[in-house]
Amino acid sequence: MKQNEKKLIRSLLDKVYNKSLSEAVDIMWQQGLLNRVALERLYINNEVQRRVRAGEVKVRAIEQLSQEMSCSYEKIRAAVYNKGTMK
């Protein structure tokens, strides 16, 4: 890690020092320090995996999640299979 990166991280740590994890995440969200697209991808992948483990067919899990999230099947599929970028 570069020295400049360490300074940036120290600045973030100063901002969230002595905060609960939930409070720290909330601060980072409010400051625009979290990548919404990456978080959405993480949620999609975790949710599809959870549903598949529960016995749902992957295609059906993707279809249902796209309906629940009011987005396209392709968006969910792309996140699951890491194809392209999510819009």
N, C-alpha and C positions, 0 to 999 in steps of 0.2 A: 504494500500500500504506500502510495506517495505521501510525502509530508503535507501537501495541500489537502489531500483527501482526509488525512488524520485531523487536520484543523477543522474541516467541515463537520466531521463526525463529532469532535469534541464540542462544537457549537450546538449540535443537536442534543447531545447528552446533557449539556448544561440546561437546555430548555426543558427536558423531561426528567431531570434528576429528582429523586424522591417522589415521583408520581407512580400511581399504580399502572399496570400494563394498559388497562382500559383508558385511563387518563392520558397516558403517553401516546397511544394510538390516536385518540381524539385530537390531541394537540397537533400531531403530525398531519392528520387529515385536514384540519382547519388551516394549517400553514401551506397546504398543497404539496406536502412532501411524500405523499404516497401515490403510486401509479395506479390509477383507477382501472385501466385496461388489464394490467397484470393481476390485480386483485380479482377482477371479474373472471379472468381466465382460471385463476386458482379455485374460485368458488365453483365454476362450471365443472372443472375436472373432478374436484372432490365430490360434488353432488352426483355426477354421472357414475363415478366409481362406487359411491355409497349405494345407489340404486341397483347397479349391476350385482354387487355383493348380496343385496337383498333379494336377488332372483329375477330382476327385470332384464329384458333383452336390451342391449346397448342402444340399438336403433330406436326402440320405444322410449328409453330413458332420455335420449337426446330430443326426441319429438316432444315429449311431455314438458321437459325443461324449457324448450323454446317457447311453448305456449305459456307457461307460467311466467317467464321473463318477458313476454311480449316482444320477442325478437325472432329472427329467421332461424330455421333449422340449420342453414348453412353456417351461421355465426357460431352456433353451439358446436356443430361438427368440426369446424375449423379450429376451435379452441381445444377440443378433445384430441384431434389428430395433429395439432400444431401445423396446420396448413394455412399459409397466408397470414394476414393481419386482421384483427377484429375491428370492425367499424361501428 
